[in-house]
Amino acid sequence: MSKSLLGSRGRRGFTLIELLVVISIIGVLVSLLLPAVQSAREAARRAQCVNNLKQITLAAHNYHDANGSFPMGDSPGRSWTNLALKRQNFGHFVALTAFYEQGNIFNALNCSIMLYQCQNSTINGFGLSMMWCPSDGNISQLKYPGAPGDGWDDAAQPMTFTSYAGSMGPFVYCWDSPQLSQSMGMFAHVGNTALGGVGSFPPVSIASVKDGTSNTIMYGEHAHSKISSGDQNEIYGVNWWTSGDYGDTTFSSMFTPNAFANENVADAQPQMQCRQDNWAMTSSSQHPGGANFAFADGSVRYIKNSVQSWNFKNVTYNSANGGTYTVNGQSGVWQALTTRNGGEVISATDY
């Protein structure tokens, strides 16, 4: 028998222990690699979110060029049955459709009557990828099918949702509030005395952004997937993309971004707005540590959850007479960023 043949018979494979060691090493390497892969994916999703906000803000500026102001947050609309005025109509995202290449939606809209009636019901069901942050759960697949009784004429209203909202500033005044004109954000209901309202809020123009466009937040994240409740009324009840109603496409800076872990924590605090609740009126995102916000100059910046803010417990809200606020102490950096005419001086190093 040859020496080489004896040598080949003497070779052996891996032992069980050696194989387990190799598998363990591979497992460790995979566990080290997985966070990096997830981080890269989140970075890509966050970049897409930034791009969405840039496109929305650019559309708002194009709207301003064509109309002399940014779109209304909400406004009265007329009933098709008797032309009577109704409190609510479509919001700013619908008004912008002709300016972000969704002219088909704008052309399908009957502006002579309010949105939430049968003739305009198809508008609500359109799904727009630009309105969805890629990190915001399954919002791209989420659609409320509609049910009788939804609309102001009881017609079913299918609905899709948005991950973004416009800034109302720290204080929220409703359409019939005498203090409506004191709203300090970029969007609010314009009001209407014919409906019994006693205040008004004209659409905002660049000239009225007295704090400077680079210091004033215009849009921000308002994540739908933060809703942890299985209640369909919660899931389908907020973030309507066509709505101008508070808490759907507008948020307040009363609380910092992602201030609440869930709806129950938010509900445990005193109610601080005239419509919706603390949870729906607070900006939020699924990005770790903060959220993206578009400023009135068109830039998009990431603001941390830890941004300096007032202590909301020093703010007293009185719901009587349309709602009033009393603030003990100064506002924070977060509140200053959401006011267009507060007169605050903010440095980029402050947030």
N, C-alpha and C positions, 0 to 999 in steps of 0.2 A: 504494500500500500504506500502510495506516495506521501511525501511530507506535506504537500499542499492539501491533499485530501484530508489528512488528519487534522490540519489546521482549520479547515472549513467545518468539520464536525465539532470542533471545540467552541465555535462561536455560540453566543446566547442572545436572546432578545431582552427587552426591558422587563425588569421585575415589576410586580404590582405596586410596590412602594415608589419606584422611580416614575411609573406612569401617573400615580396620584400626585406626585410632586410637580410633574410637568403640567397636569391639569390645573393644579392650584396656582401655579405661576401664571398660566394663561388667564385664569379667572381674575387674578389680581390686576393683570394688565388691562383686561376688559373693563374692570371696575374703575380703573384710573382713566381710561379713555372715554367712558360713557359720559361723565360730566362735561368733558371738553366738547363732545359732540352735541350734547344738549345745549351747552352755552353758545356754540356756534349757530345752532338752529334758532335760539332765542334772539341772538344778535341780528339774524336775518329777518325774523318776524318784527323786531323792533324797528329795523330800518324801513320795512314796508309800511309800518304804522306811521313813521315820520313822513314818508312820502304821501300817504293818504291825507294827513293834516296839511301838508304843503299844498296839495291840489285843492283842498276845500278852501283854504285861505286865499289862494290865487283866484279861485272862482268868485269869492266874496269881493275881492278888489276889482275884478272885471265887472261885477255887478255894480259896484260903486261908480266906476267910470261911466257906465251906461245910465245910471239912475240918480247919481248925486248923493247916494247914501248906501250904507250896508242894508241888507234886508231886515224886515221886521221880525222880531222873535215870534210874535203871535198877533192876531188882529181879528176883529169881528168879521163874520161872513153872513151871507143871506140864505135863507131857506128857499128851496125851489118851489115849495107849495104856496107860500104867501109873501115871499120876499122880505119877511121879517128878519131883523138882525139876530144872529146867534153869537154868543160870546167867543167861540173858538173857530179858528180856521187853520189853514196849513202853515207850517213853520218855515224857517229860513232855509233848510236843506232843500225843500221843494222849490222855493223861489230861485235857488241857485242852479237848478237842473239844466237850464239853457246855457250855463256858463261852465259846466264840466262835462260837456259832450253827451248830455242826456236830453237833447231837444225833443226826442220822441215822447218822453214823459211830460215835459212842459206843454207840448202841443196837444196831448190828450187831456190836459187839465181844463175843466170848465171854470174859469175864474169868476163867472157871474154868480155862482153859488158856492157855499162853503164846501169844504173838502169831505166831511164825514156824512155824505148823503149818497144815495145809490148811484147817481150819475158819475160820481168821482171815485167810486169804490175800487176800481182797478188800479188807480194810482198807488194806493197803499200796499198792494201786493207785489210791486216791483222790488227785486232784490239788487242792490248795488254793492259790488265788491269794494268800492272805495269807502263805503261806510262801515267796513268791518275790519277791525284790527285782527291780524292773524293769530295773536295770542289770546283772543277773546273767546275761548271755548268753541262751541259749535254754532256760533251765531250765524255763520254762512248757511247752515242747513235749517235754521230755526224759522218757522213761519206759522203764524196763527191763521187757521183756516177761515175764521169768521163765523159768526152765528147771528141769527135774528135778534134784533134788539141792540146791536152794537152802535149803529149810527144815530144821529139826531132825528132821522126819520125812521129809525128802527131797522134799517137795512143792514145786512151782514157786511162787515168790513174786514177782509183779509189784511194781514199786516206782517211786514218784516221789520227788522230792528237795526239799530245803529250802535256803534261803539264810541261815538263822539257826541259832544254837546258844546253849546256856546256858553260863554261866561256871563252870568248875571251880576257879578260882584258879590259882596258879602251879604247884602240885605235883599230880601225878596218881598216885593209888593205886588198884590194881585191887580187884575184889570179894573176893579172898581174901587181901588184904594185912593184916598186923597193924597197919599204920599208917593203915588206912582212916579211922578216926575223926579223924585229923589233917587231913583234907581241909578246905580253908579257903574254897572257893567256895560257890555256891548249889546246885550239883547234883553228884551222884556216884552210883555204885552203892551201894545201901543195905547190901549184904553179906548173908551168911547162913551161920551156923555149921553148919547141916545139910548144906551143900554142901562143907564142909571149910574154909570161911573162918574167920578168927580175929578179924576186925575188923568193925565196924559203923558205919554213917553214917545217923543218923536223918534223916528229911526236915526241911528247914530251915523254921523259922517266923520271923516278923518279930522275935520276942523274941530270937532267936539272931543277928540281924544287929547285932552290937554296935558295929560301926564307923559305923552310921547308914545308913539306906536311901538317902540322897542321896549317899553316898560309896561305894556298893557296886554294881558292875555285875552285872546279872542276865542279860541277853541281849545278843547282839551279832551282827554279820554274819560269815558263814562261807561265802564265795562259792564256788559249785560251778564256775563257768566259769573260774576261775583255773587249773584243771587244763589243762595244755598238751599233755599226752601224748595220743596217739591210741589208747592201749591201753584197750580197753573194760573191763578189770578195774579200771583207775584211774577211768574215767568213771562206771561203774556201782557202784563199790565203796565210796564214801563219801557222806556227806550224806543218808543214808536218813531220810526225814522221820518214820517211825514208830519208829525205833530209839532206844534209850537208851544204846547202846554208845558208848564214847569215840571222838571224832572224827567221829561222825555228827551228833549234836545237842548235843555239848558241845565246848568248846575250852579250852585252857590259856593262861595269860599268861606262859609260859616265854619266849616270843618276842613282840616287838611286832607290832601289826597289819601285815599285808603285809610281814613281815620277809624273805620269800623271793620271788625273781623267778619261780621255778618249782620243781617237785618235785625236780629234780636238785640244785639248790642246797641245798634243805632236807636231802636225803639225805646231802650231803657233811658235815653236822654230826653230832656224836655223838648217838645216840638218847637222848632225854630223858624218855620216857614208857613206861609198862608195856604200853600197847596202841596200835595204829595207829602213825603215824610223826610226825616233826616237822611235816611239811606238813599232814597232816589235823588235827593238834591246834592249829593256829595260826589266829587270826581273820584275816579278809581280806575285801576288797570290791573292786568295780570302780569305786567313786567315787574321783576323783583326790585323792591326798594323805592319805587316812585312811578311817575307817569309822564307821558309826552304832552306838551302844550304848545300850541301855535300862537305866536304873538301877532299883534296888528301890523307889524312891519313885514310879515311873511316868514319870519324865522321860526324854527321849531326847536324847543329846548326841553331837556329832561329835568324835571323838578322832583327832588327827593321827598319822601313822606315826612322826613324830619325838618322840612323847611320851617323857619321861624314863624310862629303864628301867635295870635292872641289866645288867651285862655277863654274859651267859649262860655265858661261858667261865669265870666264877668259881663256877659251880654244878656240883657233881659229883653224878652220878646213879649209884647202885649198884643194879643190877637184882636182886641177891640178897635173899632173905627178904622178898619182896613189894615191894621197891623202897624205897630211902631216898635222901634228898637232904642234901647238905652245901653251905651257902652261905658263901662268903668275902666279907664286906662286907655292906652294907645292901641291902634291896630298893629298887626304883625306884618312881616314882609309878604306873607302869603296873601293876606287881604289886600295889601297895597298893589300887588301884581294884577289883581282882578278889577281894580277900579280905573276908569279912564280919566277921571277928573278929581281925584282925591288930593292932589297936590303933594304927594309923598316924593321923597328923593330916595331912589333905590340904586344901589351899586350891584354890578354883575357878580361881585364876590359875596353878596348877601344870600345867594341861593345857588 
